[in-house]
């Protein structure tokens, strides 16, 4: 039986996410996670995922415009068509990154959702395992397809995470047991994440190039920070790189997560003396209310303050508070990394917020550097939803 074909007069584009009220056909007859071919009246065909019971209100996701003649779909099953498309997309994604091996290193984001052709699929490559995240139920029946293709590239454990779908199901089909720790290498730094913590957090490669950019500026300038404050530090990717490259004397890491033991392991793995860093487990805003110290470099890389563009104004209030606190805690002539991963924010808005808060404190700031997400998080324009990461380096005068 061939894949279901649904006719529509809607104007469609790859990556569209549509609610039921915007459709010109009923979708209650579709099963959750069903794949269909949408046939436009102008004869274009699109592969799409349908979920009539979607909890996020997006009942149809347009995956890809197809070149195949409509009659050919009638003789191929849903499984055949989708499996072939997933295999091709995975191959295209790894091919697109192959030319950047020296930039990416051994660990990177191998698949980045819609940007690589499949919305809701995210894959990270670590030293000793693959991490696969599914954000749409339509992908679950194709676990075996994804796993088989990944094992061909590197025969490591494959960890499937579906916490966005069914409460957190982790599967391993390669080894009988998970590794006790997930091994990661980034910018020459080695990290180990306890498996239980890894389930909730993973690792973030998106700022990897910006961490290198900061180091390059310090290496090429006369600025040598003695004291560094790394806020929302998570595993310490920013601060530890500065310590490893001897670009900072001491780093204070602050995060509300329980990462102290990870920091001790990271220091040991990278031969960084424990006397050169300390970890404070605290909410960042509470930390600043008690902080009396000044720093030469502050790194402010918070998690997203809003998951919806509708709530951007409340997110901006968070950035205003952080900008004020950072400016109060920075030494004269110091540097501040002001970063955002909130979708919908812009460089213009972030810089305006920071500059305004600086003027209120009778300080001047200069933009020294800008950056965005690494090439393994591909984008084609600054207007698409996949563009979310902003990095601004300010010098405070």
Buried (B, 14 or more C-beta within 10 A) or exposed (E): EBBBEBEBEBEBEBBBBBEBEEBEBEBEEBEBBBBBBBBBEEEBBBBBBBBBEBEEEBBBBBBBBBEEEEEEBEEBEBEEBBBEBBBEBBEEBBEBBEEEEEBBBEBBBBBBBBBBBBBBBBBBBBBBBBBBBBBBBBBBBBBEBBBBBBBEEBEBBBBBBBBBBEEEEBEBEBEEEBBEBBBBEBBEBBBBBBBEBBBEEBBBBBBBBBBBBBBEBBEEEEBEBEBBBBBBBBBBBBBBBBBBBEBBBBBBBBBBBEBBEBBEBBBEBBEBEEEBBEBBEBEBEEBBEEBEEBBBBBBBBBEBBBEEEEEBEEBBEBBBBBBBBBBEBBBEEBBBBBBBBBBBBEBEBBBEBBBEBBEEEEBEBEBBBEBBBBBBBBBEEEEEBBBBBBBBBBBBE
